[in-house]
Amino acid sequence: LYLQSCSNTTIHTNNVAKNLGGIIVGDLVKSAIYANKVFSNNHTICLRASTDINVTSNVLSFNVFGIHLWNSSHVSVTENDLYSHGGWSLGLIASVDSNVANNNISKVDGLDGIRLMFSSRNNVNGNNISYCEHSGILLWYDCHNNSATSNRVSFSGSQGWGHGHGIEVLLSHNNVFSKNMILNNRNQGIVGIETSNNSFTENLISSNRRGVQLH
């Protein structure tokens, strides 16, 4: 299902299965994607250069990648269920001013639960993230002024060959991590690599191989 340069559109209650691309939109404005079941695709829900979009209450499973935001803004990604993905489940790339909240993410075989790259001023709040092989939440390269609060991140690296971090921050700055529960991850609960001016406050970090490590 492909939409380009559309507005005031709703995409809902579809079953989308066994395609190269599931729901792919570009230059979409003031629209909603909700209550779809998207499974066994390569790319599932992908937004490019879109703004003012609600992505909510979708169920995504057994895809290669989950929800992608590319060069998008003011997107609300809430209350989705994402499980059994090969790559990352939820990714923001070059995206700003968006809200990722109250999603359930579980069993990511290769990469991360939530991944941000080159993205700023986003809120990642109240998500339940478990069994991600690389990191539960990853901020990778030039991510700044984001906040991650009240997330539960657990059992990263359960298969044993990946990195297994709870929260990883790489080459990013001025981000806030507060009131997260980071539990039972195979490697570090929080790891920061070449980072600056990040704030870690009021997090519960327990039963990881290491609690907090900065490089």
Disulfide bonds with the S-S distance in Angstrom:
none
